Structure formats: C-alpha cells, structure tokens
Amino acid sequence: MQVTLTVNGEELTREIEPRLLLVHFLRDTLELTGTHWGCDTSNCGACVVLMDGMPVKSCTVLAAMAGGHEIRTIESMEQDVARHVNELRRAHDRLPLGIDRTLSRVAREYACALARRGTLSHEGPSRQSVGDQVKAAGKPFRMVGENLAWNQNAQNPASSAVNGCMQSPGHRENILQAGFSETGIGICRRGSAYYFTQVFLRPA
Ligand code: FES
C-alpha cells in the first residue's frame, strides 16, 4: 500500500507494508535514526515524535495511520537548534555555523550517552573529552567547544535549550565565538526529558 505524509516539513509518498510501525518507517525507510526503538513494552518514550504537534509513541502507531498527518522528529528539533543559534550569531555580527555530519554524529552519540546516564557531564568515567572524540572521528581542528543542556516538559525544548545556554557565560561564549565555523547537534529523548549536545569547531 502507499502512504503520503509530511515529515519534517517535506511531503512524501512511500510504498509500505500495511503492518509497518511508524518507528520502523522513520528509522529504516527514511533513515531518521534520531527516533529510537528502546523497548518492547511501549514504556520508554525513546520513540516519541510529534504528530500534528502532539507527542505520540511511534512504536504504537502504524505508518499507514500517519497518512495525511504531519510528523516531526528529533532531526527537526536539531535543525531548530541550528537555526536559533545562527540567528543569535547573525544578531551579534557573527558568521553562521555550517552543519557538519561528522560533528552531528559525535553530538548524537554523546546526547544519547547523557540520556542513558540521566545526567549532564562533559567528562565521565569512560568518556574521552570532546576534543578526543572529534579527533577519533577524523576531524582535525584548531579549536573545539561543547554545550550540553537538558529540559523536561518544555513547550519548545529546542528554544529552551538554546535560551538556557545563552544565560550561562561559557555556553554563550561558544554560541557567539567568532572563531567557530562548524557545528554538530545531537538530541536524545529519555522519558519526557530531552538531552542536547552541540559541538562547535574551528577546523585545522
Ligand atoms: S520504543 Fe519504548 S515506548 Fe516506544
């Protein structure tokens, strides 16, 4: 059967199996892997997406049922963070940051590590520094920075995270640092909480 729906602002049509779950459609068909499949009991909330603005567990919804609806995933929220940060940079006469896929991968992995730990920390028992991670991912750099944030039950989690960072001198400095030119953003959900990681880079 065919399904037509809007995902992160783009209308698309795909051929699907009638019993395909929305979580698998997003992850496997559209490769939007920011939506996680974290349990078999519909309890963990890792799979939550917005359907017409309302949170739904995508492991409980058939992709066919999403036809005609608008879906927003974690990737859309990451784009919102990038847009908001670049608006702030423009307002302060800074050049916008370009999104780098490698930095986004590093940021997503760390955001999900934070979500699993349920705590914010730039360092952990088994964690390399952000610089070590970026180097290990094959990105040489002259300068690197990292902002972490989390929030729960925020009406707009992406804006809340960026606004919160602007209240903290160190995080604000990263957002407005003229030397940075690239960024990667990762968001991971645990229960009703969102964990954010943004990596900033000046390439070598
Ligand atoms: S995968 Fe756990 S609630 Fe959906």
Residues whose N, C-alpha, C, O or C-beta is under 5 A from the ligand:
A	BS01	FES	H36 W37 G38 C39 S42 N43 C44 G45 A46 C47 K57 C59
